[in-house]
């Protein structure tokens, strides 16, 4: 879903996204609904339609926006469109399943019988029994199964639309209809719950309503810290003053969330039109500026009545009755007969749909997901990602002839000191090695060679020189013509290529790492057994998954069983089978966070274990930080989800593979939702662990509740002028460092600024420094400057967000500096601040000697003067890709076939997918990706160009789909504009 948001302006308000969803669903009465999500405090809140979306959602990739009913009208006959009633029926179905909508057994059985009638049609004893056996509509459904069937028997001839109407008629009479409980306590400490409805504020004890305050009786609603206040009007019949009721809630945030929904309910049901914004005060602000945004109920009803009814068909995805409904005013026949008594969380990114915009996953249910599918009327082009059309940049993006390739293929050539990472740090993961390991006879810079030898380009290796194998173009064209051209085939092929890389990554943990530490008695058996018990089953499972995928692609391509290949031009059945098998491994996936924590604990308690892990990270097979490999199984779930979303979007609903893909998407979406919390926690811990290795002079970085937000280069103004510094922004403090003189090239901490009570002010005019701003802390002020306006904007926005977080939480101990540094803190103009770039450059040789931490993201940002945020890292998790690419040589028309893996903002190059480790890598932060211009004489299709300063590389993909995918994922790492926008996850996702 976030891919769609990315196509809009960064500062677009939430209303843009909400209107996009309603337009996609062809939903006229959309104002009854809203988008809810969990914020960073794990509280469920509504998307504010007036605020910029990206200021509300910190981590788009990990945020699921659910399209759910927000305002429940007292009478369902006020819902004039059939689609609206259908969505309300789905909400009720979900509330019943999760136990939120409680009622007696008679009402529950009657409501479920109407749901079944709308899904399978008239009563058939065997079919109804089987349907109830395989679908769970109530937490205690088995106890009243016979009663449900008896009720279903009475609904013969009832259409799905009539069933929706009857269901809403029953639901609206229930006490818990539309009620969302907010825990509170009264002045005596009695546990209660508050709720809001069309009529006013309700008070519950358990699920029993004990009091209600009508809007006409309420004079004012407010909150002060944790106290929620209801000020009532004086009763004229009694000689009494204004009465104020007080309720204690869990926190100020809980009060604010409930207060906001009360304000919105009052405006929606009581006002004739949307309230106008208050004029901005000239000097001081008082109170909240929050207001209801959207049409009121009266405006909706008037609009629908005045408009001509639209007969736009929609599909009931759960209904097995072969008839499409149309959105038209309800018929009199539906209104004529009504029984009596009882809302759908349509997760916007939870489960499938041809455009993954609206669906329902019933908890503990096994039914396939429900999808509202609009007609295909051109909305796809509106919702597509900016880079989805490769022809567009080809028409509009002409690049001037690029500089020569800087003799990249000749290690001894001059000019390579201007390498993108600044000399020797870049070649083959930083120093002519892969993660510090010498390449031996195959490497350009062997372990025995002097580190003072002329530095190399990131792509300089025997693999990438003209001595390597060059494909014949005619042979390549002939090979391509033999393969299918359907987009679904290339999506399935992406599944295969990324699965191969994923299995290799699992192998790093299950074989390489366990082999490295298994021989050493210092490594705790408990940690070894924990990792083995929870990663080995996953690895074994994916070996079978990969084998099945390879067989299916071979059949699809006609390389085997050619005479029946028509039956095998699909992948959904393979995905459905294996994802259902993968669900059995959920218990192991849930343990992966424990593996990460226990491994870190073992490293902290034993220097020898820490050395073992550090030594393993120097091996060529460990081409990424070790902790990233531990996260791979959870990240892979996201990849399956995205692949299935693309398949569901590509297939028409009538395609034989669509149903399997949709069911598989439902299963994997449920798994992603279940494991999302663990994934977010692990990603934050992993990033803090990595930063801990990059920093020196800092203690207890991994504190409870601390979150990483952004890292990158800023110039700090001191007595010596502007000096480059590396800044690290966390949820409670801002740390600034410089590149140190340590053997492992760590960054030395100079100071920290607690965010609590910090203020920020743009100060370009004050200091005469472009893109500068001043940070005013409790103890000191710092003036910094960004490299460009967009960088400054990103920093200022994230710092302000972090300040808000720090204001809300005072639980963290923000003193991160080590005792020695804190006791001997140097002045801004002396000591460590006097380091010059020449002195920093003197540590280059240490990188070659140690081969450690010279190519991390922190170092890349330092050398390329840029920054990345946690949102960027989260997006990068999704944008992983692997497959064959052809790389063009500089001095010939030859193309060399390489296996390329894109992950962690870098390209890694292999001879083939069977290789255990990469032979070269290219960090892409700071690079640009474009399409070659006519003047560059690249007369081939599907070619893209990577360039940074004088370094230029051309790569060629095999199809339009793979070209689009490579452009999409590389842009996520190279384009600063796109890195500041969410690409997807999203899920909404």
Residue, then its C-alpha position, 0 to 999 in steps of 0.5 A: x500500500x505504501x507504494x501507492x502513497x509514495x507516488x503522492x507528494x511527501x507532505x500530502x495529508x492523510x485525506x489524500x490516502x483515505x480518498x484514494x482508498x475510497x476511490x479504489x473501492x468506488x465507495x460513495x459513503x466512505x465517511x463512515x469509515x476510517x484508517x486505523x493503525x498502531x503507532x510507535x506506542x503500540x496504541x491503535x489510533x486513527x489516521x488524522x486526515x488533516x496532518x501529513x501522513x508521513x508525520x503520523x506514521x514513523x515506520x511505513x514499512x512496518x505499519x498496517x493501515x486497516x480500513x474499518x468502520x469508524x462511525x456506527x449509525x443507530x439505524x442501518x437504513x441510513x446507509x443508502x448504498x449496498x456496498x456500504x451495507x456489505x462493508x458494515x456486515x463484514x465489520x460485524x462478522x469480524x467483531x463477532x469472530x474476535x469476541x468484541x461484539x458480545x450477545x446471547x446465543x440466540x442472537x449470535x446464532x441468528x447473525x451467523x446464519x445470515x452470514x452463512x446464507x450470504x456466503x453459500x446460499x440456501x441451506x444444505x445440511x452437508x454443505x452447511x455442516x462442512x462450512x461451519x466446520x472449516x470457518x469460525x465465526x464465533x469464539x465458542x461456535x461449536x456449542x451452538x452449531x445446531x442452533x445456527x443450522x436451524x436458523x439457516x434452514x429458515x433463510x431459503x431464497x434470501x439474497x446476499x444483499x438481504x442477508x446483509x440487511x437482516x444482519x445489520x438489523x439484528x446487530x444495531x439492537x445489541x448493546x455492544x454494537x459499534x462499541x470500542x472500549x477504552x479502559x479507565x477508572x473512576x475516582x474510587x479506583x473502580x475499573x471501568x471502560x469508556x466508549x463513545x456512540x452516536x448518542x454520547x459518551x457511554x460507561x461500561x463495567x465489563x460488557x455491561x453499560x452502567x451509565x450514558x451521557x447524552x451529547x445534549x447534557x455534555x457541556x465540555x469534554x477535556x483531558x488533563x494529563x491522565x484524567x479525562x473530564x466530562x463537564x455536564x450542563x446544569x440541570x434546570x430542574x434541580x438547584x445544582x451547579x455544573x457537575x464535572x466527572x473525572x476518569x483516570x486513564x492509562x496515560x495522557x496519550x490514552x486520554x487524547x486518543x479517546x478525546x479525539x474520537x469523541x470530538x469526531x463522533x459529536x461532529x459527525x452525528x450532531x453537526x450539519x456540516x464540517x466545522x471550519x478551522x480555527x483562525x491561527x492565533x498571532x502570538x500564543x496557542x491554547x488548547x488543541x487545534x484538532x478538529x473533525x475533517x470530512x462530511x457529516x452524516x447529514x451531508x452524506x445522506x443529502x449527497x447520496x439522495x441528490x446524486x443519481x444511483x451508480x450501478x457499479x458492480x462489486x464482488x463478494x469474495x467470500x460468497x460462493x453464489x455466482x451473482x454480482x451485486x451492484x451498488x444501488x439504492x436498497x429495494x423496498x422488498x429488503x426494507x419490508x421484512x426485518x428480524x431483530x438484533x448487532x462491524x469488519x475490520x477491513x485490514x488495508x494491508x493485512x490480506x489479499x485483494x487484486x489491489x490489496x486494498x480491502x479485505x478481512x481476516x477473521x481471527x482463528x478462521x480458516x476461510x479465504x480472505x474477503x476482498x472488495x474488488x472494484x471494476x478495472x477502470x484505470x485506477x491502476x495507473x493512478x495507483x502505480x509507483x512512479x517508476x512502474x513504466x520504463x518507457x516514461x523515463x526513456x522518453x523524458x530522461x536524457x542523460x548527457x554522455x557520461x565520463x569514461x569508466x575511470x580505467x575501472x578494469x585496470x587496477x593500476x590505472x591513475x585516477x582511482x583515488x577518487x573512488x566513491x568511498x574514498x580510496x582503498x575503502x571501496x574495492x571489494x567490500x572496502x579493501x580488496x577483500x570481501x568483508x576483510x578476507x583476502x581473495x587469494x589467487x582470485x582476488x585483485x588485492x590478495x592478503x599478502x599484498x601491500x595495502x598501499x597498492x593503488x586502490x580499486x574500484x568497487x567492481x574491479x575483480x577478475x570476474x568483472x574484467x574482459x578476461x571473464x566470459x562474455x555472452x554472445x548477443x545472438x545466443x542471448x536473444x535466442x535463449x530469451x525467445x524460448x522462454x515464456x513472456x507472460x508477466x506471471x512467469x517473470x514474477x514466479x522467476x523472481x520468487x525462484x531467484x530470491x529463494x535461492x539467495x534466501x536459502x544461501x543466507x540461511x546456510x550462513x547460520x545453519x551450516x557456516x556459523x554453527x560449524x565455526x562456533x561448534x568446535x569451540x567450548x567457549x560458545x554456550x551450548x544453550x545458545x548453540x542449541x537454541x539457534x540450531x533448534x529454530x533455524x535448522x527446521x526452517x532451512x530444511x523446509x525451504x530446501x523442499x520449497x526451492x526444489x518444488x519452485x525450480x521444478x515448476x519453473x522448468x515445467x513452465x519453461x517447457x524444459x521438462x514435461x513439455x507436452x503438458x506444460x499448459x497445466x503448469x503455467x502457474x505458481x499459486x498452488x506451489x505457494x499455497x501448499x508451502x505457505x500453509x506448511x510454513x505456518x507450521x513453523x511459526x513457533x520457530x519464527x517466534x523464537x528468532x528474536x530470542x536467538x538474537x538476544x541470547x547471542x548478544x548476551x553471550x557476546x557481552x558475557x564472554x570476550x571469547x564468544x565475542x571474538x568468535x562472532x567477530x572472526x566469523x563476520x570476517x569470513x567471506x561467506x558472511x557478506x553482511x553483519x551476522x545479525x542480519x542473517x538472523x532476521x532473514x526468515x522474518x523478512x522473507x515473509x514480507x517478500x512472499x507477501x509482495x510477490x503474491x500481491x503482484x500476482x493477484x494484481x496481475x491475474x484477472x479473477x477468472x484466471x485458474x491461478x488467481x484463487x490459489x494466489x489469493x488464498x496463499x496471500x491470506x495465509x502469509x498476510x496473517x503470518x506477517x501480522x502475527x509476527x510483525x511486532x517481533x520483526x520490528x523489535x528485532x530490526x531495532x535491536x539489530x540496528x542498535x547492535x550494529x551501531x554499537x560496533x561502529x561507535x566508541x566512547x558510548x555505553x548502554x546503547x541498547x537501552x529499554x525503549x530506545x529506538x534508532x531513527x537516523x544516522x548521517x553526515x552533518x557539518x558542525x560549526x565550531x571555532x575551527x569552522x565547519x567540520x564534518x561530523x557523523x550524527x546518530x539520532x535516537x528516540x531520546x538523544x542525538x549523538x555526534x561523532x567523528x571518524x576515529x583513529x581506532x584500528x577498526x575505524x570506529x567513530x569516536x563520540x564527541x558529545x550528546x544532546x538529550x532531546x527532552x526540552x530541545x528546540x530547533x531553529x533554522x539559522x541560515x541567515x543568522x550564520x550565513x551557512x547554507x542549510x544550517x539549523x541550531x539545536x538548543x539543548x538543556x546544557x548546550x547549543x549546536x549549529x549544524x549544516x546539511x549538504x543540501x536542502x532536502x537533507x536538512x528537511x529530513x533531519x529537521x523533521x526526524x529531530x522534531x519527531x524524536x523530540x515529541x517522543x522524548x517529551x512523551x517518555x522520560x523512562x530512558x537514561x539518556x546519558x550514553x557517554x562513557x564515564x571517561x568521556x563524560x568526565x573529560x569532555x572537551x571544549x568545542x574548540x579544543x582536543x578531539x575537535x581539532x582533528x583534521x581530515x588529513x589526520x582522519x585519512x591517516x587511518x586508511x591503512x588500518x582498514x587494510x590491516x584489520x579488514x573490519x567495519x570499513x564498508x558498513x552503512x555508517x562509513x558509506x554515509x560518511x564518505x558520500x555525505x548522506x544519511x539514512x533513517x530507520x524507515x530507509x532500512x525498513x524499506x530496504x528490507x522489502x526491496x531485496x532482489x536477486x537474479x542474472x544481469x548482463x554487465x557491459x564492458x567499457x571498451x567493447x560491446x560485450x556483455x558479461x553475465x553475473x548473478x547479482x544480489x541487491x540488499x542492504x543498499x548494495x549490489x553483490x556480484x557472483x559468478x553464479x547463484x551457486x557461489x557461497x560468497x560474493x566476489x565484489x560489491x558496490x554500495x549504492x548510497x549516493x549513486x544515481x540510476x537512469x536510462x542511457x541516452x541515445x548518445x551513449x550508443x547502448x542499442x539494447x532493451x532493458x538497460x539501466x545505468x548506475x553512475x556516481x561522479x566519474x564511475x559509470x556502470x551499465x546493466x541489462x535485464x532480461x525482460x520488461x518486468x525484471x527491468x522495472x523491478x531492478x529500477x524500483x529496488x535500486x531507486x529505493x537506495x539511490x534516490x534521496x527523494x524516494x528514500x525519504x518516501x515510503x516505498x511500499x511495506x503498506x502492507x500498508x504494507 
